[in-house]
């Protein structure tokens, strides 16, 4: 597994497992299976409602004596209450600190994301979040954080897949030392995995279509957190770590970007 260096000097696994839509009662078994297969980053969020199950799955694997990175997120209605929100997440997860705490959305209509970021900086300084970042932030939001706090997020987790590549955002991240982390990296399955370009590459390498898409994210230098709950899909996803795409493969997937490829909400409208 490759690691990425963050702008705070810490090292984060590049490939992880997402847990969105995995119910709390199932989360422990799914996370434990993922860890057994080789995942070393587990991504959850307060709004997912499965932090307790994820915590049970990672028990004994995190912190200074463990080697599994845990990410959780601050939900939109807690921008004025980040310290208490993180304490609740830590209690559910059963840990003293998380490796990465993300602000889930900027919610610009409320205009409290700078206030929330200031609180998250304090939580990092207090040792409750070893690294801090954001999710679904646009360059305009990132500019405000830097201008008003002088602290640049370590990570921005955004919707990113072959049909929605967010190149402007990625260029901004690269210029400012922010790791791009892809959510919905295989476009929620949909018809992406049956696209002729993806299938052709998969056939040529003798791999699955999902592995090809995940390997594309890795080749681009993104962190990527595909969600899976079955042992078969978890095993398939983690195997993408040793798939090397050639330049033609990457160029073919690069060409799949579309103007209307977004699947989730627009951050300006949240």
N, C-alpha and C positions, 0 to 999 in steps of 0.2 A: 504494500500500500504506500502510495506517495503522500508526502506531507507538503503543505503550503505554509510559507512563512508570512505571518501577519505583520501589519505595520507597528504593532506593539512588541514585536520580537518573539512572540510565541509561535509554536508550530501546530497546525491543525490538519487532521486527515483530509485528503482531497475528496475521497469517496465516502459517503455515509448513507444511512438509511432514514427515510422519512417515515413518520408515523401518523400523518393526517388520515382521518377516517378509520383508524384502528381502534375499536372500542376498548375502554379501560380494562374490562375483564380478560381480553385477549392479548393485551399489549405486553405483559410480562413474558409470555411464551414466545411471542413473535420476536421481541427484542433479544431474548436469550438465544434463540435460534440464529438470529442475525450475527450476534457476537461470536457464537460458535463457528459460524461460516467464515468469519474474518472481518466483518465490519468493525470499525473502531470510532465511528461517529454516529450518534443517535440524535435525531432532531425531533423535538416536540414543541408544544406551545400550550399556554394556559387555556386558550379557547378550544383546543382539541379535546379537553376533558379526559385525557389519559395519562396525566403526569404520574399518578400513583402507580399505575400498571407499568409504565416505563421505568419508574424508580425501582420497582420490584425486579424488573428484568436486568437492570444494570448493577444491582446490589453487589458490592465488593469489587466492582470493576472501574470505579471512577476515583477522582481525587489524586493526591500525590502518590499513593501506592497502587493505583490502577492505571489502565491505559486506554480507557474508553472516554471519548470526548462527549459531553452532554450539552446540548443547546436547548434553551426554552425561550419563550417570547412574552413580552408585555402586551396585553390586549388594549384595544382602542379606548375603552372606558376607564383605564387606569393611568392615563397620562399625568394626572395630578397626584398619583398615589403609588408611584413606582416602587418605593421601598417596601411598603406593605404587600404589594403584589408579588414581589420577588420572594419575600418571606413565605408567602403562601405556597408558591411554587417549590421552594426549597423543602418545605415541610412535606408536601406531597411526594416529591422525588426522593426524600430521605437522605439529602446531602447537605453539607454546610455551604457549598458554593457550586455554581455551574461554570463550565468552561467558557460558554458564550451566552450572553443575554442580548436578545434582539428586540428592538421596538418594532412591533408587527406591521403597522401602517403609520404613515405620517398624519393622517386625518387632517388635512389642511384647513377644512372648514372650521375646526375647533381651534386651530392655531396654538396648540399646547405642546407640540413636539420638541421645541427647544427646551421648554421647562422639563419635560420628561427626560431629555438627553442629559441635562445638567444633573438630574437625580441619578441617572445611570452612571455618570462619571463618578459620583460620590460612592455608589455601590461598588464600582470597580476598585476605587481607592480603599474601600473598607474590606476588600477581599471576598465579597459575596459573589461577584461575577469576575472571573479572571480576565475575560476579554468582553468588549461590548461592541455592538454593531446595530444595524437596522435591517429592515425588510421592506421591500416595495417602495423605496425612496427614489425619487427622480433627482437628476443633477441639481435642480433648483432648490430642493429640500436639503441636499447634502451641502450646498454652498452656504445656506443659512446656519447649519450646525457648525461648520468650520469658522464662519465669520463671527458668530456670537459666543462660541465656547472655545475655539482654537483646538478642539479635539475632533479628529477625523475618525469616523467609524472604521473598525477593522474589517468588517464584512458588510456587504449589502446583498441580501437574499431576494432575488427577483424572479418573476416568471420568465423562463428562458428555455426555448426548445427550437428545433430546426425551423419551424414555421413562424417563430417570433423571437428573433435573435437579439433585439435591443442593443444594437451596435453602438449607438450614441452613449448609452449608459455605460457599456463596457469600456469604451474609450475613456470616459471620465474616470471610471474606477482605476484603470491602469495608470492614468496620469497622476492620480492622487494616492496610490498605494493601497487601494481598497480591493479586497478579494471579492470577486463576483461568485455568488453561490446560486445555483439554478434550482428553482422549485418547478414542479410539473415538467421535469426534464424530457420526458418522452411524450409530452403533449396529452397527458391523461389517456395514453393508448390511442383512442379514437382511430382514425384511418392512417395516422402517421406510420405505424408499424407495418402497414400493408402497402405503403408507397413504393412504387417500382424502383426508385433510386436506392432506397434503404434496403429493400429486399435483394437487389442485385449485389450490393456491397456485402450483405450478410451471406449470401450464397457463395460469393468468391472467397470469403474467409472461413466458411464453414461454421458460422456463428449465428446467434439469434438476432433478429432486428433490434430488440431492446438493447442488447449488448453493443451493437454498432452505434446507436444513438448515445448511449452513456459514454462510450469510448470517444465519440466526437467531443462531448463536453470536456472530458479529461484532456484530450489533445489541445483544446483551446485554452487550457489553463484554468478552467472554472472548477470550483468545488461543486459537487453534484449530490443530491439527496433523493434518489428515486424511492418511491413508496412501494412496498410490497408486503403482503401478509402471509402468503403461502411459502412453504419451504422451497418449492420449485422456483418461484419467482425470485426469492431472496438469493438462492444459489446462482441463478442466471445473472442477476444484477452484479453480484460481487465478482463474477468471472470476467466482467468487462474490464477489470483492472489490468489484465494481461493481454488485452487486445490492442495492437498497434495498427492504426489506420495509415494509409499512405497519403501523399499530397493530393492525388486525384480523388480519393475517397472524401477527404475533408472539403475539397473544392466543390464536389457534387452536393454535399450536405449544406455547405455555405449558400449555395444557389437556391435553396428551398425557402429562404426567408420571404415572408409576405407582409404587406402593409396591414392586413386585417387578421393577423394570426393570433391576436390576444385571446385567451380563453377566460381569464379571471377579470376581476374589477380593474378599472383604471384608477391609479392612486390619486389622481386629481379629483375624483368623484366620490371617494370614500368619506 
